[in-house]
């Protein structure tokens, strides 16, 4: 009868859901266990001056993720409970890098970062540059930003070579981007001086120094 058929359908549905959840939790648990130590290592590297004893708990919970982090020895709490926005953003970068490294190992050696440091302070931006250069020597990074100070930090800390940087001076739907090959500040100044363009050389020096000091 209809009741018997409905009960059988419900039991089969419950069985499918339970087996799916077991498989999902098994896969995700292995993933989180595999990246947890690397994630913690990257975050400690980035925040070695203020959170050298950082630890984290990553585990699946139903369709979501239980994500708890240590706050200066005060126990594990949700990231948004006690940490600043900058710390949360830098933690997100470290988690992304750990995931990208693990999931793409041997398949894709490219990592793309698109303006990821907007709320990260200057000191930790420097550490992020060093971390990229030191912890990911075999990865190719494509980093986009509209912040020239951040671009300067990437050069200064050796994460990106100046001759591998490009500036989009304009962009339209019809014609796409206008790309200029970025030059080292001193190259720009020397070229201007060679043309006796003292005013432009002075402007390049001032602009470059302001960016460096920021």
C-alpha positions in Angstrom: 0.0 0.0 0.0 1.0 3.7 -0.1 2.1 3.9 3.5 4.5 0.9 3.1 6.0 2.3 -0.1 6.4 5.7 1.4 8.2 4.2 4.5 10.5 2.2 2.2 11.4 5.3 0.2 12.1 7.2 3.4 14.3 4.5 4.8 16.3 4.3 1.5 16.6 8.1 1.6 17.9 8.1 5.1 20.4 5.4 4.3 21.7 7.4 1.3 22.0 10.5 3.4 23.8 8.7 6.2 26.3 7.0 3.8 26.9 10.3 2.0 27.6 12.1 5.2 30.0 9.4 6.4 31.9 9.5 3.1 31.9 13.3 3.1 33.2 13.6 6.7 35.9 11.0 6.0 37.2 12.8 3.0 37.1 16.2 4.6 38.6 15.0 7.9 41.5 13.6 6.0 41.9 16.9 4.1 41.8 19.0 7.3 44.2 16.7 9.1 46.6 16.9 6.1 46.7 20.7 5.9 46.3 21.7 9.6 50.0 21.6 10.5 51.0 23.5 7.3 48.3 26.1 8.0 49.5 26.6 11.5 53.1 26.8 10.3 52.3 29.5 7.8 50.3 31.5 10.3 53.0 31.3 12.9 55.6 32.4 10.3 53.4 35.4 9.4 52.7 36.3 13.0 56.0 35.1 14.6 56.3 38.3 16.7 52.8 38.1 18.3 51.4 34.6 17.9 54.3 32.1 17.8 52.3 29.6 19.8 49.2 29.7 17.6 47.2 26.5 17.1 43.9 25.6 15.3 41.2 23.0 15.2 39.7 22.1 11.8 37.0 19.5 11.5 33.8 18.9 9.5 30.4 19.5 11.1 27.4 18.4 9.0 27.6 20.6 5.9 29.9 23.1 7.4 33.3 23.4 9.1 34.2 23.8 12.8 37.1 26.3 12.7 38.5 27.2 16.1 41.8 29.1 16.8 43.8 29.7 19.9 43.9 33.2 21.3 47.0 33.9 23.3 46.5 30.8 25.4 42.9 31.6 26.3 41.5 28.6 24.6 40.1 27.9 21.2 37.4 30.2 19.8 35.8 31.0 16.5 38.1 33.3 14.5 35.8 36.3 14.5 35.3 36.2 18.3 38.5 37.8 19.4 40.9 38.4 16.5 41.0 41.6 14.5 39.9 41.8 10.8 43.6 42.0 9.7 44.4 38.8 11.6 41.3 37.0 10.2 42.3 38.1 6.7 45.9 36.9 7.1 44.6 33.7 8.5 42.4 33.2 5.5 45.5 33.7 3.2 47.4 31.1 5.1 44.5 28.6 4.9 44.1 29.3 1.2 47.8 28.8 0.6 47.9 25.5 2.5 44.8 24.2 0.6 46.2 25.3 -2.8 49.5 23.7 -2.1 48.0 20.4 -1.0 45.1 20.0 -3.5 47.2 21.1 -6.5 50.4 19.3 -5.6 51.9 17.9 -8.8 49.0 19.2 -10.9 49.0 23.0 -10.8 52.0 25.1 -9.7 50.2 28.4 -10.1 48.7 30.4 -7.2 46.8 33.6 -7.9 46.3 36.3 -5.2 44.1 39.2 -6.0 44.4 42.2 -3.6 44.5 40.0 -0.5 46.1 42.4 2.0 43.7 45.3 2.1 43.1 45.1 5.9 46.6 43.6 6.8 49.0 46.0 8.4 52.4 47.0 6.9 54.5 44.8 9.2 52.6 41.6 8.5 52.6 42.5 4.8 56.4 42.4 4.9 56.2 39.0 6.6 53.8 37.7 4.0 56.3 38.7 1.2 59.1 36.9 2.9 56.8 33.9 3.5 55.9 33.7 -0.2 59.6 33.8 -1.2 60.8 31.4 1.5 58.0 28.8 1.9 56.9 28.5 -1.8 60.1 28.6 -3.9 58.7 26.1 -6.4 55.3 27.9 -7.0 54.5 30.5 -9.5 52.5 33.4 -8.1 50.3 35.9 -10.0 49.7 38.8 -7.6 47.4 41.7 -8.6 46.9 44.9 -6.6 46.1 48.6 -7.0 48.3 49.4 -3.9 51.7 50.6 -5.0 53.1 50.4 -1.5 52.2 46.6 -1.4 53.8 46.2 -4.8 57.0 47.9 -3.5 57.0 45.6 -0.5 56.9 42.6 -2.8 59.9 43.9 -4.7 61.8 44.9 -1.6 61.4 41.5 0.1 62.3 39.5 -2.9 58.8 37.9 -3.5 58.6 39.5 -7.0 61.4 40.8 -9.3 60.8 44.3 -10.6 61.2 43.1 -14.2 58.4 40.7 -13.7 55.9 43.4 -12.8 53.4 45.1 -15.1 51.3 48.2 -14.6 47.8 48.5 -16.1 47.6 52.2 -16.8 44.1 52.1 -18.3 41.4 49.6 -19.1 38.2 49.6 -21.2 35.7 47.0 -22.3 36.4 47.8 -26.0 40.2 47.6 -25.9 41.1 45.8 -22.7 44.1 46.8 -20.6 46.9 49.2 -21.4 50.0 47.5 -20.0 53.2 49.2 -19.1 56.4 47.3 -18.2 57.3 48.4 -14.7 60.8 49.6 -14.2 63.0 49.8 -11.2 62.9 53.4 -9.7 66.6 54.0 -10.4 66.3 52.8 -14.0 63.5 55.3 -14.6 65.5 58.1 -13.0 68.6 57.2 -15.1 66.6 57.2 -18.3 65.1 60.6 -17.5 68.5 62.1 -16.6 69.9 60.7 -19.9 67.2 62.8 -21.7 68.0 65.8 -19.5 64.4 65.6 -18.1 65.4 66.7 -14.5 61.8 67.5 -13.5 60.5 64.0 -14.4 63.5 62.3 -12.7 62.9 64.3 -9.5 59.3 63.3 -9.5 60.2 59.6 -10.0 62.6 59.9 -7.1 60.1 61.5 -4.8 57.4 59.0 -5.8 59.7 56.0 -5.3 60.9 57.2 -1.9 57.4 57.8 -0.7 56.4 54.3 -1.7 59.4 52.8 -0.1 59.0 54.6 3.2 55.3 53.6 3.3 
